[in-house]
Structures are given as C-alpha cells and as structure tokens.
Amino acid sequence: METLYGRDLITTQDWSVDELIETMELAERFKKIMRGGKRPPKILERKNFFMVFYAPSTRTRGAFEAGMGLLGGHAPYIDVTTTRIRAGEALKDIAKMYDIYGDGIGVRILDDAIDFIYGEGRKVVEQFAEAARVPVINMACCTYHPTQAIGDIMTVKNKIGSLRGKKYVIMWAYSSKLRGRCSIHSEVLIATRFGMDVVLAHPPGFDIDPKIVEAAKTNARESGGSFKISHDFEEALKGANVVFPRSWVTSELLKVGATAFGADKEIEMYNNCRNWRLEQKHVNDLMGKPAIVTHVLPVFRGQEATNEVMDGPNSVIYEQAENNLYAKMAVLSLTMAEEPKL
C-alpha cells in the first residue's frame, strides 16, 4: 500500500479500501488514547493546516481545529469574506500562497455559498488541489464530505460489528429548510465499498447524482454488497440495521440554483412529503437487530426525525460526532506527517 503522505482527499473514492481501513484504525487508536485520559503525541508539531471556509460550520471546523491542536499543530481559520477571494483575486494565487505558508489546506464550500448550484463547490476544491503541492482536504463541497463519511462508517462498524451484508437505509426526510447532497453521496459511496446492502429511499424528484449512483453500483459489485433505490421509506426500513434520515434538495433546483428555482416552490414540494419522518415506531416495528439511527447533524428535530428517536436508545449521533474528530485527526496525520506513529 502506498503512503498517504502528501495525498489529497477530495472523495473517499480517491483512496483504496485498505487505505480507508488504515485511516479508521489510526482513528481508533486516537480514540483509545483520548478516552484513556491521555493526549496523542504531537506528530504535527509546528505544522499549519489552513482551513478555507466559504460556508459556515459547527462540527467540521471544531473537529479539524481541535484535532490539529491535539496533534501539536495549528489550524488557521480563514473566512473567505475576510480575504480578497471574492474581490477578484485568482483562486490559483490564493492556493499557492497557503501552499507556501502551510503543510495542508482544507476547503469547505457548499449550499448557500454557491446558491446550491451543483458542481460549483467541487470545482473550487479541485482547483485548490491542482494548484497546491501540499495535501488538500475536502471539508465538504456540493458533492462530497469524505472525512465525515470515514467517521460515520467507523461508528457504524463499532455499533453493529461486521459491515458485510448489513442493511443501511439512507432516507430522505422532511424539513422546512434547504440542504445539499454531499453527506448523502458520501454515505452511499463509503457504505457500498464495505459490502453493505445500501438502500437509498426518497420521494420521486429527489434523485441524487447519476454518476454517484453508478459508482455505488460498481462499489457494491466489487465489495459483494448491493445498492438499490426505493420510493417507499417504510418498505425500505424493513430489516435495516442502520438508518440515516436527512433531507436534501431536488435535482431540478440544483441545476439552476435556489435563487432561480425559488425556495418557496422547493419547500412546497417538501410539504407534500411531511410523512417522510423517522419515528420510534419505525425503528421498533420495521428495523432489524441490531438497529441504530445515525445523523451527521444538525438534525431538524420534529421534522426529519422525532426527539424520541434522536434521544432514544438506538441513536448514536453523539458518538458519531466524537468519532469524526478522531477520523479527521487520522486524515491529517496520514497526509501531513511522514511517519504518523503513535
């Protein structure tokens, strides 16, 4: 297996299954150290990871910033509104500058930052990666959220054991707000690489990227899993071991953006699907054993899922958020330290 030192991470599809396993194993070691009341060695001491944020963040910023600090490094937070990026400075020049100043670059650009126009965020992350010599980590774009996916699948494995043959339902769920598809795509991609039987359940009109669908089918064939699409979430939930209830915008809105399409028009479509909400009765009566409920957060309580579900015995959302810290620490270590030994 080739070293991950100096490698970009735009999507988990960029790394082999063995490399993803190596990342999760390192994340588990970080978790063991931290839960044991200790601190990890400063393997990124005096290194800088420039975090370029076009879009706001709660967990992603916190986890990357805390992770770099725990590893002895520094994670400067760059809000693009305080830079010259939007005043016309060439993106290549920005990337080259942070390449000189730092040892890695993270970029987050999605949803409102691009008016939900699909593909625009991914292009920016790819341009940073093309211009920079240091590793570029995708901290969420319109298409992918790879470090989140690694932490999520690590959580699922911890809770249900072997992933092969286990059923994972990624379910569209009602909300009164617009949300992009990056987390959905990333969960579909990583789960199908580990031999899971993945079902994407959504109402008509909420299709995901056809290229992601084809990649998921290929992943499933290669891993011995499966990938299916359903328009009946209750049917999809039968026998499921994992469910992830989350809203995402229609494919039509993504073509032209929220301004041109009309947010009110989009929300009206959501209102016709209010019954797409995860309730405890679905978990108790339809899902298999074991059964866990995941969510990347923020979850719109009472809309995507009830409080009873999110605070109930099947919910793993807080451990999932914790594991995303360790996953990000592992990605930073493997890409920015020549010998990330503990």
TAURDA-V294442 format. One record per pair of residues at least 12 apart in sequence whose ideal C-beta (glycine too) atoms are under 10 Angstrom apart, sorted by the first residue. I is the first residue (numbers start at 1). J is the second residue. If there is no record, write none. Layout:
# TAURDA-V294442
<<I;J> <I;J>>
This chain:
# TAURDA-V294442
<<1;15> <1;16> <1;18> <1;19> <1;21> <1;22> <2;15> <2;16> <2;18> <2;19> <3;19> <3;22> <3;334> <3;335> <3;338> <3;339> <3;340> <4;16> <4;19> <4;22> <4;23> <4;26> <4;135> <4;330> <4;331> <4;333> <4;334> <4;335> <4;336> <4;337> <4;340> <5;135> <5;333> <5;334> <5;335> <5;336> <5;337> <5;338> <5;339> <5;340> <6;103> <6;104> <6;133> <6;134> <6;135> <6;334> <6;335> <6;336> <6;338> <7;19> <7;135> <7;136> <7;137> <7;331> <7;334> <7;335> <7;336> <8;104> <8;105> <8;125> <8;126> <8;128> <8;129> <8;130> <8;132> <8;134> <8;135> <8;136> <8;137> <8;138> <8;335> <9;23> <9;106> <9;129> <9;135> <9;136> <9;137> <9;138> <9;139> <9;144> <9;146> <9;147> <9;150> <9;331> <9;332> <9;334> <9;335> <10;107> <10;122> <10;125> <10;126> <10;128> <10;129> <10;136> <10;137> <10;138> <10;141> <10;143> <10;144> <10;146> <11;122> <11;125> <11;138> <11;141> <11;143> <11;144> <11;145> <11;146> <11;149> <11;182> <11;185> <11;186> <11;189> <11;190> <11;212> <11;215> <12;138> <12;144> <12;145> <12;146> <12;147> <12;148> <12;149> <12;150> <12;153> <12;185> <12;186> <12;189> <12;190> <12;193> <12;219> <13;144> <13;146> <13;186> <13;189> <13;190> <13;193> <13;212> <13;215> <13;218> <13;219> <14;129> <14;138> <14;144> <14;146> <15;146> <15;150> <15;193> <15;331> <15;334> <16;193> <17;190> <17;193> <17;194> <17;195> <17;219> <17;222> <17;223> <19;334> <20;146> <20;149> <20;150> <20;153> <20;154> <20;190> <20;193> <20;194> <21;157> <21;194> <22;330> <22;334> <23;146> <23;147> <23;150> <23;151> <23;154> <23;326> <23;327> <23;330> <23;331> <23;333> <23;334> <23;335> <24;150> <24;151> <24;153> <24;154> <24;157> <24;158> <24;323> <24;326> <24;327> <24;330> <25;154> <25;330> <26;326> <26;327> <26;329> <26;330> <26;331> <26;333> <26;334> <26;340> <26;341> <26;342> <27;147> <27;150> <27;151> <27;154> <27;323> <27;324> <27;325> <27;326> <27;327> <27;328> <27;329> <27;330> <27;331> <27;333> <27;334> <28;154> <28;157> <28;158> <28;323> <28;326> <28;327> <28;330> <29;326> <29;329> <29;330> <29;333> <29;340> <29;342> <30;67> <30;70> <30;71> <30;323> <30;325> <30;326> <30;327> <30;328> <30;329> <30;330> <30;333> <30;342> <31;154> <31;158> <31;319> <31;322> <31;323> <31;325> <31;326> <31;327> <31;329> <31;330> <32;326> <32;342> <33;70> <33;326> <33;342> <34;70> <34;322> <34;325> <34;326> <34;329> <35;322> <35;326> <39;70> <39;71> <39;72> <40;67> <40;70> <40;71> <40;72> <40;326> <40;329> <40;333> <40;340> <40;342> <41;70> <41;71> <41;72> <41;333> <41;337> <41;340> <41;341> <41;342> <42;69> <42;70> <42;71> <42;72> <42;73> <43;71> <43;72> <43;73> <43;329> <43;332> <43;333> <43;336> <43;337> <43;338> <43;339> <43;340> <43;341> <43;342> <44;67> <44;68> <44;69> <44;70> <44;71> <44;72> <44;73> <44;74> <44;75> <44;103> <44;104> <44;329> <44;332> <44;333> <44;336> <44;337> <44;340> <45;71> <45;72> <45;73> <45;74> <45;337> <46;72> <46;73> <46;74> <46;103> <47;68> <47;71> <47;72> <47;73> <47;74> <47;75> <47;102> <47;103> <47;104> <47;134> <47;332> <47;336> <47;337> <48;68> <48;73> <48;74> <48;75> <48;76> <48;98> <48;101> <48;102> <48;103> <48;104> <48;105> <48;134> <48;336> <49;64> <49;65> <49;67> <49;68> <49;71> <49;73> <49;74> <49;75> <49;76> <49;98> <49;102> <49;103> <49;104> <49;105> <49;106> <49;134> <49;135> <49;137> <49;328> <49;332> <49;335> <49;336> <50;74> <50;75> <50;76> <50;77> <50;78> <50;94> <50;95> <50;97> <50;98> <50;99> <50;101> <50;102> <50;103> <50;104> <50;105> <50;106> <50;107> <50;128> <50;132> <50;134> <50;136> <51;64> <51;65> <51;68> <51;75> <51;76> <51;77> <51;78> <51;79> <51;98> <51;102> <51;104> <51;105> <51;106> <51;107> <51;108> <51;137> <51;139> <52;76> <52;77> <52;78> <52;79> <52;80> <52;83> <52;85> <52;91> <52;94> <52;95> <52;98> <52;105> <52;106> <52;107> <52;108> <52;109> <52;124> <52;125> <52;128> <52;136> <52;139> <53;77> <53;78> <53;79> <53;80> <53;81> <53;106> <53;107> <53;108> <53;109> <53;113> <53;139> <53;140> <54;78> <54;79> <54;80> <54;81> <54;85> <54;86> <54;107> <54;108> <54;109> <54;110> <54;111> <54;112> <54;113> <54;114> <54;121> <54;124> <54;125> <54;139> <54;140> <54;141> <55;80> <55;107> <55;108> <55;109> <55;110> <55;111> <55;112> <55;113> <55;114> <55;121> <55;139> <55;140> <55;141> <55;142> <55;180> <56;79> <56;108> <56;111> <56;112> <56;113> <57;77> <57;108> <57;110> <57;139> <57;140> <58;297> <58;298> <58;321> <59;148> <59;151> <59;296> <59;297> <59;298> <59;320> <59;321> <59;324> <59;325> <59;328> <60;106> <60;108> <60;139> <60;140> <60;145> <60;147> <60;148> <60;296> <60;324> <60;328> <61;75> <61;77> <61;106> <61;108> <61;139> <62;321> <62;324> <62;325> <62;328> <63;139> <63;147> <63;148> <63;151> <63;321> <63;322> <63;323> <63;324> <63;325> <63;326> <63;327> <63;328> <63;329> <64;77> <64;104> <64;106> <64;108> <64;137> <64;139> <64;147> <64;324> <64;325> <64;328> <64;329> <64;331> <64;332> <65;77> <65;328> <66;325> <66;328> <66;329> <67;147> <67;324> <67;325> <67;326> <67;327> <67;328> <67;329> <67;330> <67;331> <67;332> <67;333> <68;104> <68;106> <68;328> <68;329> <68;332> <68;336> <70;325> <70;326> <70;329> <70;332> <71;329> <71;332> <71;333> <71;336> <71;337> <71;340> <72;337> <73;102> <73;103> <73;104> <73;332> <73;333> <73;336> <73;337> <74;102> <74;103> <75;102> <75;104> <75;106> <75;332> <76;98> <76;101> <76;102> <77;106> <78;94> <78;98> <78;105> <78;106> <78;107> <80;94> <80;107> <80;108> <80;109> <80;113> <80;124> <83;97> <85;124> <90;127> <90;131> <91;107> <91;123> <91;124> <91;127> <91;128> <91;130> <91;131> <92;127> <92;128> <92;130> <92;131> <92;132> <93;131> <94;127> <94;128> <94;131> <94;132> <95;107> <95;124> <95;127> <95;128> <95;129> <95;130> <95;131> <95;132> <95;133> <95;134> <95;136> <96;128> <96;131> <96;132> <96;133> <97;131> <97;132> <98;128> <98;131> <98;132> <98;134> <98;136> <99;128> <99;131> <99;132> <99;133> <99;134> <99;136> <100;132> <100;133> <100;134> <101;134> <102;132> <102;134> <102;336> <103;134> <103;135> <103;332> <103;335> <103;336> <103;337> <104;132> <104;134> <104;135> <104;136> <104;137> <104;331> <104;332> <104;335> <104;336> <105;125> <105;128> <105;129> <105;131> <105;132> <105;134> <105;135> <105;136> <105;137> <105;139> <106;125> <106;128> <106;135> <106;136> <106;137> <106;138> <106;139> <106;140> <106;147> <106;328> <106;331> <106;332> <107;121> <107;124> <107;125> <107;126> <107;127> <107;128> <107;129> <107;132> <107;136> <107;137> <107;138> <107;139> <107;140> <107;141> <108;121> <108;124> <108;125> <108;137> <108;138> <108;139> <108;140> <108;141> <108;145> <108;182> <109;121> <109;122> <109;123> <109;124> <109;125> <109;128> <109;138> <109;139> <109;140> <109;141> <109;142> <110;122> <110;124> <110;125> <110;138> <110;139> <110;140> <110;141> <110;142> <110;143> <110;144> <110;145> <110;179> <110;180> <110;181> <110;182> <110;183> <111;140> <111;141> <111;142> <111;178> <111;179> <111;180> <111;181> <111;182> <111;249> <111;258> <112;178> <112;180> <112;258> <113;141> <113;142> <113;180> <114;141> <114;142> <114;180> <114;257> <114;258> <115;253> <115;256> <115;257> <115;258> <115;259> <115;260> <115;261> <116;142> <116;178> <116;179> <116;180> <116;181> <116;249> <116;253> <116;254> <116;255> <116;256> <116;257> <116;258> <116;259> <116;260> <116;261> <116;263> <116;266> <117;142> <117;253> <117;254> <117;255> <117;256> <117;257> <117;258> <117;259> <117;260> <117;261> <118;142> <118;143> <118;180> <118;181> <118;209> <118;249> <118;251> <118;253> <118;254> <118;255> <118;256> <118;257> <119;141> <119;142> <119;143> <119;209> <119;254> <119;255> <120;141> <120;142> <120;143> <120;257> <121;138> <121;140> <121;141> <121;142> <121;143> <121;144> <121;180> <121;182> <122;138> <122;141> <122;142> <122;143> <122;144> <122;182> <123;141> <123;142> <123;143> <124;138> <124;141> <124;142> <125;137> <125;138> <125;139> <125;140> <125;141> <125;142> <125;143> <125;144> <126;138> <126;141> <134;335> <134;336> <135;331> <135;332> <135;334> <135;335> <135;336> <136;335> <137;328> <137;331> <137;332> <137;335> <137;336> <138;182> <138;186> <139;328> <140;180> <140;182> <140;183> <140;186> <140;296> <141;180> <141;182> <141;185> <142;180> <142;181> <142;182> <142;185> <142;209> <142;254> <143;180> <143;181> <143;182> <143;185> <143;186> <143;208> <143;209> <143;211> <143;212> <144;181> <144;182> <144;183> <144;185> <144;186> <144;189> <144;212> <145;180> <145;181> <145;182> <145;183> <145;184> <145;185> <145;186> <145;187> <145;296> <146;182> <146;185> <146;186> <146;189> <146;190> <146;327> <146;331> <147;186> <147;324> <147;327> <147;328> <147;329> <147;330> <147;331> <147;332> <148;182> <148;183> <148;186> <148;187> <148;190> <148;296> <148;297> <148;320> <148;321> <148;324> <148;327> <148;328> <149;182> <149;183> <149;185> <149;186> <149;187> <149;188> <149;189> <149;190> <149;191> <149;193> <149;296> <149;324> <149;327> <150;186> <150;190> <150;323> <150;324> <150;326> <150;327> <150;328> <150;330> <150;331> <151;296> <151;319> <151;320> <151;321> <151;322> <151;323> <151;324> <151;325> <151;326> <151;327> <151;328> <151;330> <151;331> <152;183> <152;186> <152;187> <152;190> <152;191> <152;242> <152;244> <152;294> <152;295> <152;296> <152;316> <152;320> <152;321> <152;323> <152;324> <152;327> <153;168> <153;186> <153;187> <153;190> <153;191> <153;193> <153;194> <153;196> <153;242> <153;294> <153;323> <153;327> <154;190> <154;319> <154;320> <154;323> <154;324> <154;326> <154;327> <154;330> <155;242> <155;292> <155;294> <155;316> <155;317> <155;319> <155;320> <155;321> <155;322> <155;323> <155;324> <155;327> <156;168> <156;187> <156;190> <156;191> <156;194> <156;196> <156;241> <156;242> <156;244> <156;292> <156;294> <156;316> <156;320> <156;323> <157;194> <157;323> <158;292> <158;316> <158;319> <158;320> <158;323> <159;241> <159;242> <159;290> <159;291> <159;292> <159;294> <159;314> <159;316> <159;319> <159;320> <160;196> <160;241> <160;242> <160;288> <160;289> <160;290> <160;291> <160;292> <160;316> <161;241> <161;290> <162;194> <162;195> <162;196> <163;190> <163;191> <163;193> <163;194> <163;195> <163;196> <163;197> <163;223> <163;225> <163;241> <163;242> <164;194> <164;195> <164;196> <164;197> <164;223> <164;224> <164;225> <165;195> <165;196> <165;197> <165;224> <165;225> <165;226> <165;241> <166;191> <166;194> <166;195> <166;196> <166;197> <166;198> <166;225> <166;239> <166;240> <166;241> <166;242> <166;288> <166;290> <167;196> <167;197> <167;198> <167;199> <167;225> <167;226> <167;236> <167;237> <167;238> <167;239> <167;240> <167;241> <167;242> <167;243> <167;287> <167;288> <167;291> <168;187> <168;188> <168;191> <168;192> <168;194> <168;196> <168;197> <168;198> <168;199> <168;200> <168;225> <168;227> <168;240> <168;241> <168;242> <168;243> <168;244> <168;292> <168;294> <169;197> <169;198> <169;199> <169;200> <169;201> <169;228> <169;230> <169;233> <169;236> <169;237> <169;238> <169;239> <169;240> <169;241> <169;242> <169;243> <169;244> <169;245> <169;278> <169;282> <169;286> <169;287> <170;183> <170;184> <170;185> <170;187> <170;188> <170;191> <170;198> <170;199> <170;200> <170;201> <170;202> <170;208> <170;236> <170;242> <170;243> <170;244> <170;245> <170;246> <170;248> <170;294> <171;184> <171;199> <171;200> <171;201> <171;202> <171;230> <171;233> <171;234> <171;236> <171;237> <171;240> <171;243> <171;244> <171;245> <171;246> <171;247> <171;276> <171;277> <171;278> <171;282> <171;304> <171;305> <172;184> <172;200> <172;201> <172;202> <172;203> <172;205> <172;206> <172;208> <172;231> <172;233> <172;245> <172;246> <172;247> <172;248> <172;270> <172;273> <172;276> <172;304> <173;201> <173;202> <173;233> <173;243> <173;244> <173;245> <173;246> <173;247> <173;248> <173;270> <173;273> <173;276> <173;277> <173;278> <173;295> <173;299> <173;300> <173;303> <173;304> <173;305> <174;203> <174;245> <174;247> <174;270> <174;271> <174;272> <174;273> <174;274> <174;275> <174;276> <174;277> <174;278> <174;300> <174;302> <174;303> <174;304> <174;305> <175;245> <175;246> <175;247> <175;248> <175;267> <175;270> <175;274> <175;276> <175;277> <175;299> <175;300> <175;302> <175;303> <175;304> <176;247> <176;267> <176;270> <176;271> <176;274> <176;300> <176;302> <176;303> <177;247> <177;249> <177;263> <177;266> <177;267> <177;270> <177;298> <177;300> <177;303> <178;247> <178;248> <178;249> <178;250> <178;253> <178;258> <178;261> <178;263> <178;266> <178;267> <178;270> <179;246> <179;247> <179;248> <179;249> <179;298> <179;300> <179;304> <180;247> <180;248> <180;249> <180;254> <181;206> <181;207> <181;208> <181;209> <181;212> <181;246> <181;247> <181;248> <181;249> <181;251> <181;254> <182;248> <182;296> <183;244> <183;246> <183;248> <183;295> <183;296> <183;297> <184;200> <184;202> <184;206> <184;208> <184;209> <184;212> <184;244> <184;246> <184;247> <184;248> <184;296> <185;208> <185;209> <185;211> <185;212> <185;213> <185;215> <185;216> <185;248> <186;212> <186;296> <187;200> <187;216> <187;242> <187;244> <187;246> <187;294> <187;296> <188;200> <188;208> <188;209> <188;212> <188;213> <188;215> <188;216> <188;219> <188;220> <188;227> <188;244> <189;212> <189;215> <189;216> <189;219> <189;227> <190;216> <190;219> <191;216> <191;219> <191;220> <191;223> <191;225> <191;227> <191;242> <191;244> <192;215> <192;216> <192;217> <192;218> <192;219> <192;220> <192;221> <192;222> <192;223> <192;225> <192;226> <192;227> <193;215> <193;216> <193;218> <193;219> <193;220> <193;222> <193;223> <193;225> <194;219> <194;223> <194;224> <194;225> <195;219> <195;220> <195;222> <195;223> <195;224> <195;225> <195;226> <196;219> <196;220> <196;223> <196;224> <196;225> <196;226> <196;227> <196;241> <196;242> <197;220> <197;224> <197;225> <197;226> <197;227> <197;228> <197;239> <197;240> <197;241> <198;216> <198;219> <198;220> <198;225> <198;226> <198;227> <198;228> <198;229> <198;242> <199;226> <199;227> <199;228> <199;229> <199;230> <199;233> <199;235> <199;236> <199;237> <199;238> <199;239> <199;240> <199;243> <200;212> <200;213> <200;216> <200;227> <200;228> <200;229> <200;230> <200;236> <201;228> <201;229> <201;230> <201;231> <201;232> <201;233> <201;234> <201;235> <201;236> <201;237> <201;240> <201;243> <201;245> <201;276> <202;229> <202;230> <202;231> <202;233> <202;236> <202;247> <202;248> <202;250> <202;273> <202;276> <203;231> <203;232> <203;233> <203;250> <203;269> <203;270> <203;272> <203;273> <203;275> <203;276> <204;231> <204;250> <204;273> <205;231> <205;249> <205;250> <205;251> <205;252> <205;253> <205;269> <205;272> <205;273> <206;231> <206;247> <206;248> <206;249> <206;250> <206;251> <206;252> <206;269> <206;270> <206;273> <206;276> <207;229> <207;250> <207;251> <207;252> <207;254> <208;229> <208;248> <208;251> <208;254> <209;251> <209;254> <210;251> <213;227> <213;229> <214;227> <215;227> <216;228> <216;229> <233;245> <233;273> <233;275> <233;276> <233;277> <233;278> <233;282> <233;286> <234;275> <234;276> <234;281> <234;282> <234;285> <234;286> <235;286> <236;286> <237;278> <237;282> <237;283> <237;285> <237;286> <237;287> <237;288> <237;291> <238;282> <238;285> <238;286> <238;287> <238;288> <239;286> <239;287> <239;288> <239;289> <239;291> <240;282> <240;283> <240;286> <240;287> <240;288> <240;291> <240;292> <241;287> <241;288> <241;289> <241;290> <241;291> <241;292> <242;287> <242;288> <242;290> <242;291> <242;292> <242;293> <242;294> <242;314> <242;316> <243;278> <243;282> <243;283> <243;286> <243;287> <243;291> <243;292> <243;293> <243;294> <243;295> <243;305> <243;309> <243;314> <244;278> <244;292> <244;293> <244;294> <244;295> <244;296> <244;304> <244;305> <244;320> <245;276> <245;277> <245;278> <245;279> <245;282> <245;293> <245;294> <245;295> <245;299> <245;300> <245;303> <245;304> <245;305> <245;306> <245;309> <245;310> <246;278> <246;294> <246;295> <246;296> <246;297> <246;298> <246;299> <246;300> <246;304> <246;305> <247;270> <247;273> <247;276> <247;299> <247;300> <247;303> <247;304> <249;261> <249;263> <249;266> <249;269> <249;270> <250;265> <250;266> <250;269> <250;270> <252;265> <252;266> <252;269> <253;265> <253;266> <253;269> <270;303> <274;303> <276;303> <276;304> <277;300> <277;302> <277;303> <277;304> <277;305> <277;306> <277;309> <278;293> <278;295> <278;299> <278;304> <278;305> <278;306> <278;308> <278;309> <278;310> <279;305> <279;306> <279;308> <279;309> <280;293> <280;305> <280;306> <280;307> <280;308> <280;309> <280;310> <280;312> <280;313> <280;314> <281;306> <281;308> <281;309> <282;305> <282;306> <282;309> <283;305> <283;308> <283;309> <283;312> <283;313> <283;314> <283;315> <284;312> <284;314> <287;314> <290;314> <291;313> <291;314> <292;313> <292;314> <292;315> <292;316> <292;317> <292;319> <292;320> <293;305> <293;309> <293;310> <293;312> <293;313> <293;314> <293;315> <293;316> <293;317> <293;320> <294;314> <294;315> <294;316> <294;317> <294;319> <294;320> <295;309> <295;310> <295;315> <295;316> <295;317> <295;320> <295;321> <296;317> <296;320> <296;321> <296;324> <297;310> <297;317> <297;318> <297;320> <297;321> <297;324> <299;315> <299;317> <305;317>>
